[in-house]
Amino acid sequence: MINNETDFGVIETNRATGVDEMNVVLLTSHRQAAINEINTEKIRINGLIDQFKNANDDEKKAITDKIGADVQTAIENINSNNQKNSIDQIVVDTIEEMNKDFDTLRTLEIKRSNALEVINSKYEEVKRKIEEEPLFTDEHRDAFNAAINILKENADEEIISASIDDIDTMLEYHLNEFNRASFAIYQQTMYDKMIPEEKLIEELSNITVTEKNDAIKANQDETISQGTIINYAGNEDEATTAKDNAIKYYNETYNNLKRINDDRTNALKEIDDYVYERIPYGEITDELQELIDEIKGNINQETETEKIEQEVIDGKNRIGEYIDNKINEVKKRVREELEEHAKKTISEEIEKIINDQVDKVNGNTYSNEPEIERIIEEGKYLIDNQELKEVKDKVREELEEYAKKPISDETQKIIDDQVDKVTKDNYKDQDEIDKIIEEGKKLIDDNELKETKDKVREELEEYAEKPISDETQKIIDDAVDKVTKDNYKNQDEINKIIDDTKKQIDEQKLKDNKNTIINELKEKYEEYINSGKYSEKGLQELSEIYENAVNQINEAKTLTEAENSRDKAIEDFAKVKQNSSNLIYIITLSIMTLIIFILLIVIKIKKRSNKKLMRSTTLPIVILLSVGVYKALIILAAIIIMILLVRIIYLNVVAKELKEKK
């Protein structure tokens, strides 16, 4: 059973210690869970990095080292942080930073992989051309195969070692090298059967064979070759003329075809550039490739510059519309999944998260299903965290609105503790959230009631005079008890309790001061009546002064009135006439003793000469003479002292009776 305040203090201390220890355990558990989550993400990302084939060890190590350092920093920050919200934010920021680092390396991996695939495709294309060329000998094939093998090795090596910004340049350079090799094959096969002018026409890559032949045969039906022309010539001059005419015709034909070829080449490049601009690192799907091929086919059907340019405009519009439609389809899918995952009422912050995730769907990502899934899962994770934060904020807002202002540290801690009870496991359970809020309100009520009581006690004890008497302390305790759950929020009523109690304290203070003044007067009064200087009448007069003064002090309305009554009584004490009878008694007895002593001496001197003197002397003198002078003197002094003592005792008895009466 608890009997005193010390027991309550011990219990309160033990309770606080237990709560602190429990908070430490919960915080430690929360920290470990956060660290485990970060380490799990780190292991996952490092595992994916290990699978990259086109990133070298140094590049992988640079990213994994940075991730490791970020994780270590995060762990240190978590271990030094005492706020769960801050720890959760560290986890989110660290995982986001790790994924950014991972995306950097993954982008490099994808870009290199795509570039290597393009090189390999071009290599296989040229290789097939070498193998399928009917005019090539084995020697030709061996020489060209060796050359393109070297080209491929160089291309692979430089692309793998190139930075992300240099990959496109390297790819373009090595594709040109393969194009040159392809042209060299063509040149080698046609060299011996074509005149230089024919070879120039054949070099026009975007002019079809039919277009070339039709252009050449437009004004000439015979086979076009320098040898043939020369063979038709009748003589050397005719042959020379025929050759010159053929060369002139070839030049005219070449120039016209070259203009068409250049227009088409530029147009096709513009289409390729536009596709790259829209999806620089994205995958070109089969459907998109079919559309691109169709557009390029339309371009290659036109010979007029204006029509070629129009085909480019139309083609870019079609490609852009196709890509936009596909991106919008995926954006719609991402938005619908995230909105379905979110709560029915979507806040501005949740809407922003959804919009941000939808914006990540672009030309580079819309056709990459794993990346789209990652965007969706990331959005769900961010939505969950934001919704958790919003529920926490709602709980905090409602409790802070409920609490009295200004909010005390103790009430703020209650609110913080209730907010911490909202977790990922219960924030969607409205009943549980309502329970947390109601529990918080009850705790706030209890704490605010206690704080109001403490405030009332503190103000009243500060107001009271120190040291506080038992009577005043009881008045304060009674006032504190008047603060209840029904009125502690009513400041007017609390102020009235305080004001009324202060009046009671003032009254008690005046009463205490009156008692002090009366005690002071009583001490002075007892000092007078115990002095032995007053007769019974004097003692009675002192008693009346004292009694009147006490009555006046008790009836006084202010401390000054009480003090004045005390001071006047003390002055009146001093005015009471002291009794002189004791002194008269002493003087009279002393004179008598002296006379008797002188008579005794005279009698003794004349004793022998006049014996008749003894017969004529009074009986006391005879007795004194018979016992001796000195003995008689001692007896006389004793009698006088006894008389004085009896009188003093009598006066003290009277004084005591008066004192007891008061």
C-alpha positions in Angstrom: 0.0 0.0 0.0 1.3 3.5 -0.9 1.4 5.7 2.2 3.4 8.7 1.3 4.6 11.0 -1.5 8.0 9.3 -1.5 6.4 6.0 -2.6 4.6 7.8 -5.4 7.9 9.4 -6.5 9.6 6.0 -6.6 6.8 4.5 -8.7 6.8 7.5 -11.0 10.6 7.1 -11.4 10.4 3.4 -12.1 7.6 4.0 -14.6 9.6 6.7 -16.4 12.6 4.4 -16.5 10.6 1.6 -17.9 9.1 3.8 -20.6 12.5 5.1 -21.5 13.9 1.6 -21.7 11.0 0.4 -23.8 11.5 3.4 -26.2 15.2 2.5 -26.5 14.2 -1.0 -27.4 11.7 0.1 -30.0 14.0 2.7 -31.5 16.8 0.1 -31.7 14.4 -2.3 -33.5 13.3 0.4 -35.9 16.9 1.3 -36.6 17.8 -2.3 -37.4 14.8 -2.7 -39.6 15.9 0.4 -41.5 19.5 -0.9 -41.9 18.2 -4.3 -43.1 16.1 -2.6 -45.7 19.0 -0.6 -47.0 21.4 -3.6 -47.0 18.8 -5.7 -48.8 18.5 -3.1 -51.6 22.3 -2.8 -51.7 22.6 -6.6 -52.2 19.9 -6.6 -54.9 21.6 -3.8 -56.9 25.1 -5.3 -56.5 23.7 -8.6 -57.8 22.3 -6.8 -60.9 25.6 -5.0 -61.4 27.5 -8.2 -61.4 25.4 -9.4 -64.3 26.3 -6.5 -66.5 28.5 -7.9 -69.4 29.5 -4.6 -71.0 30.7 -2.7 -68.0 34.3 -3.2 -67.0 35.4 -4.1 -63.4 36.6 -0.5 -62.7 33.2 0.9 -63.7 31.3 -1.7 -61.6 33.6 -1.1 -58.6 33.2 2.6 -58.8 29.4 2.3 -58.5 29.5 -0.5 -55.9 32.0 1.5 -53.8 29.9 4.6 -54.0 26.8 2.6 -53.0 28.8 1.0 -50.2 29.9 4.4 -48.9 26.3 5.8 -49.2 25.0 2.8 -47.2 27.7 3.2 -44.5 26.9 6.9 -44.2 23.2 6.0 -44.0 23.8 3.4 -41.3 25.8 5.9 -39.2 23.1 8.5 -39.6 20.4 6.0 -38.6 22.4 4.9 -35.5 22.8 8.5 -34.5 19.2 9.5 -35.1 16.5 9.2 -32.4 13.5 10.1 -34.6 11.6 7.4 -36.5 10.4 9.8 -39.1 13.9 10.9 -39.8 15.2 7.3 -40.0 12.5 6.4 -42.5 13.4 9.4 -44.6 17.1 8.3 -44.5 16.0 4.9 -45.9 14.0 6.5 -48.7 16.8 8.9 -49.7 19.5 6.2 -49.6 17.5 3.7 -51.7 16.7 6.5 -54.2 20.4 7.5 -54.4 21.5 3.8 -54.8 19.0 3.4 -57.7 20.2 6.6 -59.3 23.8 5.2 -59.2 22.5 1.9 -60.5 20.6 3.6 -63.3 23.8 5.5 -64.4 25.6 2.2 -64.9 22.6 0.4 -66.3 22.2 3.2 -68.9 25.8 2.7 -69.9 25.3 -1.0 -70.1 22.2 -0.7 -72.3 23.8 1.8 -74.6 27.0 -0.3 -75.0 24.9 -3.4 -75.6 22.8 -1.7 -78.2 25.9 -0.3 -79.9 27.6 -3.7 -79.9 24.4 -5.3 -81.4 24.4 -2.7 -84.2 28.1 -3.4 -84.9 27.5 -7.1 -84.8 24.5 -6.8 -87.2 26.6 -4.7 -89.6 29.4 -7.2 -89.3 27.1 -10.1 -90.2 25.6 -8.1 -93.1 29.0 -7.4 -94.6 30.2 -11.0 -93.9 27.1 -12.4 -95.8 27.9 -10.0 -98.6 31.4 -11.4 -98.8 30.2 -15.0 -98.7 27.4 -14.5 -101.2 29.4 -12.5 -103.8 29.7 -14.9 -106.8 32.6 -13.0 -108.4 34.9 -13.4 -105.3 37.7 -15.9 -105.2 38.7 -17.7 -102.0 41.6 -15.2 -101.8 39.2 -12.3 -102.0 37.0 -13.8 -99.3 39.9 -14.5 -96.9 41.3 -11.0 -97.3 38.0 -9.3 -96.7 37.0 -11.6 -93.8 40.3 -10.8 -92.1 39.8 -7.1 -92.6 36.2 -7.0 -91.2 37.3 -9.3 -88.3 39.8 -6.6 -87.3 37.2 -3.9 -87.8 34.8 -5.8 -85.4 37.5 -6.4 -82.8 38.5 -2.7 -82.9 34.9 -1.6 -82.7 34.0 -3.9 -79.8 37.1 -2.9 -77.9 36.6 0.9 -78.3 32.8 0.8 -77.7 33.3 -1.2 -74.4 36.0 1.2 -73.2 34.1 4.3 -74.4 32.3 6.6 -72.0 28.5 7.0 -72.3 29.0 10.3 -74.1 31.4 8.9 -76.7 29.5 5.7 -77.5 27.4 7.3 -80.3 30.5 8.8 -81.9 32.4 5.5 -81.7 29.3 3.7 -83.2 29.0 6.1 -86.0 32.7 5.9 -86.7 32.9 2.1 -86.8 29.7 1.8 -88.9 31.3 4.1 -91.4 34.3 1.8 -91.3 32.1 -1.2 -92.2 30.3 0.9 -94.8 33.7 1.6 -96.3 34.5 -2.1 -96.2 31.2 -2.9 -97.9 31.9 -0.4 -100.6 35.3 -1.8 -101.1 33.7 -5.2 -101.7 31.4 -3.7 -104.2 34.2 -1.7 -105.8 36.4 -4.8 -106.1 33.6 -6.8 -107.9 32.7 -4.1 -110.3 36.1 -2.6 -110.9 37.0 -4.6 -114.0 33.6 -4.4 -115.8 32.6 -0.8 -115.2 34.1 2.4 -116.5 34.7 5.1 -113.8 31.4 6.9 -114.7 29.4 3.7 -114.3 31.1 3.1 -111.0 30.1 6.6 -109.8 26.5 5.9 -110.6 26.6 2.5 -108.8 27.9 4.3 -105.7 24.7 6.1 -105.3 23.3 4.0 -102.5 19.8 5.4 -102.4 19.2 5.0 -106.2 17.7 1.7 -107.1 19.1 -0.5 -109.9 16.0 0.1 -111.9 16.3 3.8 -111.6 20.0 3.7 -112.5 19.3 1.6 -115.6 16.3 3.6 -116.6 18.3 6.8 -116.4 21.2 5.3 -118.4 18.9 3.9 -121.0 16.7 6.9 -121.4 18.6 8.1 -124.5 20.6 5.0 -125.4 19.4 1.5 -126.0 22.7 -0.2 -126.4 24.6 -1.8 -123.5 26.4 0.9 -121.5 30.1 0.1 -121.2 33.1 1.9 -122.4 34.2 -1.2 -124.3 30.9 -1.7 -126.0 30.7 1.9 -127.1 34.2 1.7 -128.4 33.4 -1.5 -130.1 30.5 0.2 -132.0 32.8 2.9 -133.1 34.0 2.7 -136.7 37.4 4.1 -136.1 39.6 5.5 -133.4 38.1 8.9 -133.7 34.6 7.6 -133.5 35.6 5.5 -130.6 37.0 8.5 -128.9 34.0 10.5 -129.7 31.7 7.7 -128.5 33.7 7.4 -125.3 33.6 11.1 -124.8 29.8 11.1 -125.4 29.4 8.2 -123.1 31.4 9.9 -120.4 29.4 13.1 -120.9 26.2 11.2 -120.8 27.3 9.3 -117.7 28.2 12.6 -116.0 24.9 14.1 -116.8 23.0 11.0 -115.6 25.2 10.8 -112.5 24.7 14.4 -111.6 20.9 14.1 -111.8 20.9 10.8 -109.9 23.4 12.2 -107.3 21.0 15.0 -106.6 18.2 12.5 -106.1 20.5 10.3 -104.0 21.6 13.2 -101.8 18.0 14.3 -101.3 17.0 10.8 -100.3 20.1 10.3 -98.1 19.5 13.5 -96.2 15.8 12.6 -95.9 16.6 9.1 -94.5 19.1 10.5 -92.1 16.6 13.1 -90.9 14.1 10.3 -90.2 16.8 8.3 -88.3 17.8 11.4 -86.4 14.2 12.1 -85.5 13.7 8.6 -84.2 16.9 8.8 -82.2 15.8 12.2 -80.9 12.5 10.8 -79.7 13.9 7.5 -78.3 17.7 7.9 -78.0 18.1 4.8 -75.8 14.8 3.2 -76.2 14.0 0.0 -78.0 12.7 0.2 -81.6 9.8 -2.3 -81.6 9.0 -4.4 -84.7 5.8 -2.3 -85.2 7.8 0.9 -85.1 10.4 -0.5 -87.4 7.8 -1.4 -89.9 6.5 2.1 -89.8 10.0 3.5 -90.3 10.6 1.2 -93.2 7.4 2.2 -94.8 8.2 5.9 -94.5 11.7 5.3 -95.9 10.2 3.3 -98.8 7.9 6.3 -99.6 10.9 8.6 -99.6 12.8 6.3 -101.9 9.9 6.4 -104.3 10.2 10.1 -104.9 12.6 11.9 -107.2 11.6 15.5 -106.7 13.2 17.5 -103.9 9.9 19.0 -102.7 8.1 15.7 -102.6 11.0 14.1 -100.7 10.9 16.9 -98.2 7.1 16.5 -97.8 7.5 12.8 -97.2 10.0 13.6 -94.5 7.5 16.0 -92.8 4.7 13.4 -93.1 6.9 10.6 -91.9 8.1 12.5 -88.8 4.5 13.3 -88.0 3.5 9.7 -88.3 6.4 8.5 -86.2 5.8 11.2 -83.6 2.1 10.4 -83.4 2.9 6.7 -83.1 5.4 7.2 -80.3 3.2 9.7 -78.5 0.2 7.3 -78.7 2.3 4.4 -77.3 3.8 6.6 -74.6 0.3 7.8 -73.7 -1.0 4.3 -73.5 1.7 3.3 -71.1 1.3 6.5 -69.1 -2.4 5.8 -68.8 -1.6 2.3 -67.6 0.9 3.6 -65.0 -1.6 6.3 -63.8 -4.5 3.8 -63.5 -2.4 1.3 -61.5 -1.1 4.0 -59.2 -4.5 5.7 -58.7 -6.0 2.2 -58.0 -3.3 1.6 -55.4 -3.8 5.0 -53.7 -6.6 5.7 -51.3 -9.9 7.0 -52.7 -9.2 10.6 -51.7 -6.0 11.6 -53.6 -4.1 14.5 -52.0 -2.1 17.0 -54.0 1.1 15.3 -52.8 -0.1 11.9 -53.9 -1.2 13.4 -57.2 2.3 14.9 -57.7 3.9 11.5 -57.0 1.6 9.9 -59.6 2.4 12.7 -62.1 6.1 12.4 -61.5 6.0 8.6 -62.0 3.9 9.0 -65.2 6.4 11.6 -66.5 9.1 8.9 -66.3 7.4 7.1 -69.1 9.1 8.5 -72.2 10.7 7.4 -75.5 13.4 5.6 -73.7 11.2 3.7 -71.3 7.7 3.1 -72.8 8.8 -0.1 -74.6 10.9 -1.4 -71.7 8.5 -3.6 -69.7 10.9 -4.2 -66.8 11.5 -0.5 -66.5 7.7 0.3 -66.6 7.2 -2.3 -63.8 9.9 -0.7 -61.8 8.3 2.8 -62.2 5.0 1.4 -61.1 6.4 -0.3 -58.0 8.5 2.7 -57.1 5.3 4.8 -57.4 3.4 2.5 -55.1 6.2 2.6 -52.6 6.3 6.4 -52.6 2.4 6.6 -52.4 2.5 4.3 -49.4 5.1 6.5 -47.7 3.2 9.7 -48.5 -0.2 8.3 -47.4 1.5 7.1 -44.1 2.9 10.6 -43.7 -0.5 12.2 -44.4 -2.3 10.0 -41.9 0.4 10.9 -39.3 0.0 14.6 -40.1 -3.8 14.2 -39.8 -3.5 12.6 -36.4 -1.0 15.3 -35.3 -3.2 18.1 -36.6 -6.3 16.8 -34.9 -4.5 16.3 -31.5 -2.8 19.6 -31.7 -6.1 21.3 -32.5 -7.6 19.5 -29.6 -4.9 20.5 -27.1 -4.8 23.8 -25.2 -2.6 26.5 -26.6 0.2 27.0 -26.1 1.0 23.3 -26.2 3.3 22.2 -23.3 6.3 19.9 -23.8 4.5 17.1 -22.0 1.4 17.4 -24.2 3.6 17.6 -27.3 5.3 14.4 -26.3 2.0 12.7 -25.9 1.0 13.9 -29.4 4.4 12.7 -30.8 4.0 9.3 -29.2 0.5 8.9 -30.6 1.7 9.9 -34.1 4.5 7.3 -33.8 1.8 4.6 -33.3 0.6 5.2 -36.9 2.7 2.6 -39.0 2.7 1.0 -42.4 0.7 -1.9 -40.8 -2.3 0.2 -39.6 -2.5 3.5 -41.3 -5.2 2.3 -43.7 -7.3 1.0 -40.8 -9.6 3.9 -40.0 -10.9 2.3 -36.8 -7.4 1.9 -35.5 -6.5 5.5 -36.4 -9.7 6.7 -34.6 -8.7 4.6 -31.6 -5.2 6.2 -31.6 -6.7 9.7 -31.8 -9.2 9.1 -29.0 -6.5 7.6 -26.8 -4.4 10.6 -27.5 -7.2 13.0 -26.5 -7.7 11.2 -23.3 -4.0 11.3 -22.5 -4.1 15.0 -23.4 -7.1 15.6 -21.1 -5.3 13.9 -18.2 -2.1 15.7 -18.8 -3.7 19.1 -19.3 -5.8 18.6 -16.1 -2.6 17.8 -14.2 -0.8 20.8 -15.8 -3.7 23.1 -14.9 -3.7 21.8 -11.3 0.1 22.2 -11.1 -0.2 25.7 -12.6 -2.9 26.7 -10.0 -0.8 25.3 -7.2 2.4 26.9 -8.5 0.7 30.4 -8.8 -0.9 30.1 -5.3 2.2 28.9 -3.6 4.2 31.6 -5.3 1.6 34.1 -4.1 1.6 32.8 -0.5 4.1 34.2 2.0 7.0 31.9 2.8 7.3 29.8 4.8 3.8 28.5 4.0 1.8 27.7 7.0 -0.3 24.5 7.3 -3.5 26.5 7.2 -2.4 28.3 4.0 -1.2 25.0 2.5 -4.7 23.5 3.1 -6.3 26.5 1.4 -4.1 25.9 -1.6 -4.8 22.1 -1.6 -8.5 22.8 -1.5 -8.3 25.2 -4.4 -6.3 22.7 -6.5 -9.0 20.1 -5.8 -11.6 22.4 -7.2 -9.9 22.0 -10.7 -11.7 19.1 -12.3 -12.2 17.5 -15.7 -15.4 19.6 -16.0 -13.8 23.0 -15.6 -10.0 22.9 -16.3 -10.5 24.1 -19.9 -12.6 27.1 -18.7 -10.0 29.7 -18.1 -12.5 32.2 -16.6 -13.5 29.6 -13.9 -9.8 28.7 -13.3 -9.0 32.4 -12.9 -12.0 32.8 -10.4 -10.6 29.8 -8.4 -7.2 31.5 -8.3 -8.6 34.9 -7.4 -10.9 33.6 -4.7 -8.1 31.5 -3.2 -5.7 34.5 -3.2 -8.3 36.3 -1.1 -8.4 33.4 1.3 -4.6 33.3 1.4 -4.6 37.1 2.2 -7.1 36.5 5.0 -5.1 33.6 6.3 -1.9 35.6 5.9 -3.5 38.4 8.0 -4.6 35.9 10.5 -1.2 34.3 10.7 0.4 37.8 11.1 -2.1 38.6 13.8 -1.2 35.5 15.7 2.5 36.4 15.4 1.7 39.9 16.7 -0.3 38.5 19.6 2.5 36.1 20.4 5.0 39.0 20.4 2.7 41.0 22.6 2.2 37.9 24.9 5.9 37.6 25.3 6.2 41.2 26.3 3.2 40.9 28.6 4.7 37.9 30.4 7.9 39.7 30.7 6.1 42.5 32.6 4.0 40.3 34.9 6.9 38.0 35.7 9.2 40.9 36.7 7.8 40.9 40.3 7.7 44.7 40.1 3.9 45.0 40.2 1.2 44.8 42.9 -1.9 42.8 42.3 -3.6 46.0 41.1 -0.7 46.6 38.7 -0.9 43.1 37.4 -4.6 43.4 36.9 -4.0 46.7 34.9 -1.4 44.9 32.7 -3.9 42.1 32.1 -6.6 44.5 31.0 -4.2 46.3 28.6 -3.2 42.9 27.1 -6.7 41.7 26.8 -7.9 44.9 25.1 -5.0 44.8 22.7 -5.6 41.2 21.7 -9.2 42.0 21.0 -8.2 45.0 18.9 -5.6 42.9 17.0 -8.2 40.2 16.2 -10.6 42.8 15.0 -8.0 44.7 12.9 -8.7 44.8 9.1 -5.1 45.4 8.2 -1.7 44.4 9.3 -0.9 48.0 10.1 -3.9 48.2 12.5 -2.8 45.1 14.3 0.8 46.3 14.6 -0.4 49.7 15.9 -2.5 47.9 18.6 0.4 45.8 19.6 2.8 48.8 19.8 0.3 50.9 21.8 -0.2 48.0 24.3 3.5 47.8 24.8 3.7 51.5 25.4 0.8 51.2 27.9 2.6 48.4 29.7 5.5 50.7 30.3 3.1 53.3 31.8 1.7 51.0 34.5 2.9 52.2 37.9 5.2 49.7 39.6 4.5 48.6 43.2 7.0 50.3 45.8 5.7 48.3 48.9 8.4 45.7 48.6 11.1 48.4 48.7 9.4 50.1 51.7 9.3 46.7 53.5 13.0 46.2 52.9 14.0 49.7 54.0 11.8 49.6 57.1 13.1 46.2 58.1 16.6 47.3 57.5 16.2 50.4 59.7 14.6 48.3 62.4 17.4 45.8 62.2 20.0 48.6 62.5 18.3 50.2 65.5 18.1 46.8 67.3 21.7 46.2 66.4 22.8 49.6 67.9 20.6 49.0 71.0 22.2 45.6 71.5 25.7 47.1 71.4 24.7 49.8 73.9 23.0 47.2 76.2 26.0 44.9 76.1 28.3 47.8 77.0 26.1 48.7 80.0 25.2 45.1 80.9 27.4 44.7 83.8 27.0 48.2 85.1 23.3 48.3 85.0 21.5 45.0 85.4 18.2 46.8 85.9 18.2 47.6 82.2 17.5 44.1 81.3 14.5 44.1 83.5 13.1 47.2 81.9 13.9 46.1 78.3 11.1 44.6 76.1 10.8 40.9 75.7 12.3 40.7 72.2 15.3 42.6 73.3 15.7 40.3 76.3 15.4 37.3 74.0 18.0 38.8 71.6 20.3 39.6 74.5 19.8 36.1 75.9 20.8 34.4 72.6 23.6 36.7 71.7 23.9 39.7 69.4 25.2 37.9 66.3 22.7 35.1 66.5 19.9 37.5 67.0 21.0 39.4 63.9 21.0 36.3 61.8 17.5 35.4 63.0 16.3 38.9 62.2 17.7 38.7 58.7 16.0 35.3 58.1 12.7 36.7 59.2 13.0 39.7 56.8 13.9 37.3 53.9 10.9 35.0 54.6 8.6 38.0 54.6 9.9 39.1 51.2 9.7 35.6 49.7 6.1 35.1 50.9 5.2 38.4 49.2 7.0 37.5 46.0 5.3 34.1 45.9 2.0 35.6 46.3 2.5 38.1 43.5 3.7 35.3 41.2 0.7 33.3 41.9 -1.5 36.2 41.0 0.6 36.8 37.8 0.2 33.1 36.9 -3.5 33.2 37.3 -3.7 36.2 35.1 -1.5 34.6 32.5 -3.5 31.3 32.5 -6.6 33.3 32.2 -5.3 35.1 29.1 
